[in-house]
């Protein structure tokens, strides 16, 4: 009888692979939430990004520059 060799799937190695797996899980969870509740607003996305940066000990990003819009009208 022939001997069978045991094979196993490779496990995630190192922090990079673990980080990638967490990001994918987060993206799937966000997509599922949006399917049930509708898309997040820009304000909600900005708040989430700010909370994520704070949880990682990173400084907040500068707020996006506001565009000045000039309107011309005749009186």
Backbone as CSV, one residue per row, in Angstrom:
resi,resn,N_x,N_y,N_z,CA_x,CA_y,CA_z,C_x,C_y,C_z
1,UNK,0.847,-1.168,0.000,0.000,0.000,0.000,0.902,1.243,0.000
2,UNK,0.575,2.227,-0.841,1.382,3.438,-0.941,1.113,4.351,0.245
3,UNK,2.181,4.990,0.667,2.041,5.927,1.788,1.574,7.280,1.273
4,UNK,0.677,7.881,1.995,0.182,9.195,1.626,0.963,10.255,2.378
5,UNK,1.292,11.313,1.697,1.965,12.410,2.382,0.904,13.386,2.869
6,UNK,1.135,13.901,4.038,0.198,14.873,4.605,0.476,16.240,3.999
7,UNK,-0.569,16.885,3.617,-0.447,18.237,3.082,-1.384,19.147,3.859
8,UNK,-0.960,20.343,4.014,-1.814,21.311,4.696,-1.746,22.636,3.956
9,UNK,-2.767,23.411,4.141,-2.792,24.737,3.523,-1.834,25.640,4.269
10,UNK,-1.165,26.514,3.548,-0.240,27.426,4.232,-0.989,28.373,5.156
11,UNK,-0.431,28.624,6.289,-1.016,29.564,7.243,-0.518,30.964,6.928
12,UNK,-1.293,31.963,7.266,-0.811,33.329,7.066,0.499,33.527,7.804
13,UNK,1.446,34.115,7.125,2.747,34.307,7.763,3.053,35.783,7.897
14,UNK,3.398,36.178,9.076,3.847,37.538,9.320,2.727,38.546,9.466
15,UNK,3.097,39.724,9.932,2.102,40.768,10.172,1.458,41.292,8.885
16,UNK,2.157,41.239,7.772,1.591,41.753,6.532,0.392,40.926,6.097
17,UNK,0.513,39.626,6.137,-0.591,38.750,5.738,-1.761,38.882,6.716
18,UNK,-1.458,38.951,7.996,-2.514,39.110,9.000,-3.243,40.435,8.790
19,UNK,-2.496,41.478,8.480,-3.090,42.790,8.238,-4.006,42.740,7.014
20,UNK,-3.557,42.078,5.958,-4.350,41.954,4.744,-5.668,41.226,5.028
21,UNK,-5.596,40.176,5.814,-6.797,39.404,6.150,-7.783,40.260,6.944
22,UNK,-7.269,41.059,7.888,-8.146,41.942,8.668,-8.791,42.997,7.784
23,UNK,-8.017,43.549,6.850,-8.577,44.552,5.945,-9.688,43.953,5.090
24,UNK,-9.458,42.759,4.564,-10.481,42.100,3.746,-11.743,41.830,4.555
25,UNK,-11.585,41.387,5.792,-12.747,41.127,6.650,-13.512,42.423,6.912
26,UNK,-12.790,43.505,7.129,-13.429,44.799,7.352,-14.183,45.278,6.130
27,UNK,-13.577,45.096,4.959,-14.247,45.506,3.724,-15.520,44.703,3.489
28,UNK,-15.450,43.395,3.766,-16.649,42.561,3.609,-17.740,42.994,4.579
29,UNK,-17.357,43.277,5.820,-18.338,43.695,6.827,-18.971,45.032,6.438
30,UNK,-18.176,45.958,5.933,-18.698,47.255,5.521,-19.658,47.098,4.342
31,UNK,-19.289,46.276,3.367,-20.161,46.057,2.212,-21.481,45.430,2.646
32,UNK,-21.440,44.487,3.574,-22.663,43.857,4.075,-23.536,44.877,4.804
33,UNK,-22.903,45.708,5.625,-23.648,46.719,6.370,-24.325,47.690,5.395
34,UNK,-23.586,48.114,4.352,-24.152,49.053,3.395,-25.302,48.430,2.611
35,UNK,-25.244,47.138,2.351,-26.360,46.480,1.670,-27.629,46.533,2.507
36,UNK,-27.474,46.408,3.806,-28.625,46.404,4.705,-29.108,47.813,5.059
37,UNK,-28.179,48.777,5.134,-28.508,50.099,5.661,-28.321,51.251,4.695
38,UNK,-27.798,50.993,3.530,-27.513,52.064,2.576,-26.083,52.552,2.725
39,UNK,-25.608,53.271,1.731,-24.214,53.719,1.754,-23.956,54.744,2.859
40,UNK,-22.731,54.743,3.338,-22.328,55.716,4.347,-22.173,57.084,3.694
41,UNK,-22.456,58.120,4.463,-22.280,59.481,3.957,-20.798,59.850,4.042
42,UNK,-20.434,60.936,3.372,-19.046,61.405,3.434,-18.650,61.737,4.869
43,UNK,-19.571,62.305,5.634,-19.290,62.647,7.031,-19.035,61.387,7.859
44,UNK,-19.841,60.350,7.631,-19.655,59.093,8.367,-18.335,58.436,7.998
45,UNK,-17.975,58.475,6.707,-16.695,57.912,6.279,-15.528,58.684,6.905
46,UNK,-15.625,60.008,6.930,-14.558,60.825,7.518,-14.412,60.534,9.008
47,UNK,-15.550,60.380,9.702,-15.496,60.062,11.137,-14.845,58.696,11.361
48,UNK,-15.198,57.729,10.542,-14.609,56.397,10.660,-13.110,56.407,10.423
49,UNK,-12.688,57.164,9.411,-11.247,57.266,9.139,-10.522,57.921,10.304
50,UNK,-11.120,58.968,10.862,-10.495,59.662,11.993,-10.383,58.740,13.204
51,UNK,-11.429,57.960,13.462,-11.394,57.022,14.595,-10.344,55.938,14.369
52,UNK,-10.240,55.467,13.132,-9.242,54.440,12.824,-7.836,54.990,13.020
53,UNK,-7.587,56.209,12.552,-6.255,56.817,12.726,-5.941,56.986,14.208
54,UNK,-6.933,57.432,14.981,-6.718,57.627,16.420,-6.417,56.298,17.109
55,UNK,-7.119,55.231,16.705,-6.890,53.928,17.341,-5.500,53.387,17.036
56,UNK,-4.914,53.844,15.922,-3.562,53.425,15.554,-2.498,54.379,16.094
57,UNK,-2.943,55.422,16.800,-1.999,56.380,17.362,-1.435,57.335,16.326
58,UNK,-2.151,57.509,15.233,-1.694,58.406,14.176,-2.381,59.753,14.325
59,UNK,-1.702,60.817,13.908,-2.316,62.142,14.013,-3.460,62.294,13.014
60,UNK,-4.398,63.171,13.320,-5.505,63.387,12.384,-4.992,64.019,11.097
61,UNK,-5.682,63.738,10.022,-5.336,64.351,8.747,-5.863,65.768,8.716
62,UNK,-5.212,66.597,7.926,-5.717,67.954,7.745,-7.061,67.877,7.034
63,UNK,-7.991,68.728,7.415,-9.276,68.702,6.711,-9.056,69.079,5.256
64,UNK,-9.864,68.548,4.359,-9.697,68.880,2.945,-9.929,70.367,2.710
65,UNK,-9.166,70.906,1.801,-9.315,72.326,1.490,-10.675,72.559,0.854
66,UNK,-11.309,73.613,1.289,-12.617,73.946,0.728,-12.415,74.790,-0.519
67,UNK,-13.174,74.481,-1.504,-13.097,75.250,-2.737,-13.964,76.488,-2.593
68,UNK,-13.400,77.586,-3.007,-14.171,78.819,-3.009,-14.942,78.873,-4.317
69,UNK,-16.213,79.078,-4.212,-17.060,79.166,-5.390,-17.591,80.587,-5.470
70,UNK,-17.345,81.193,-6.598,-17.806,82.557,-6.794,-18.949,82.545,-7.789
71,UNK,-19.988,83.246,-7.452,-21.137,83.344,-8.336,-21.240,84.784,-8.835
72,UNK,-21.555,84.909,-10.070,-21.751,86.237,-10.638,-23.230,86.376,-10.995
73,UNK,-23.783,87.486,-10.704,-25.163,87.715,-11.069,-25.336,89.181,-11.443
74,UNK,-26.326,89.420,-12.196,-26.608,90.777,-12.635,-27.726,91.341,-11.775
75,UNK,-27.581,92.610,-11.463,-28.621,93.258,-10.666,-29.512,94.100,-11.506
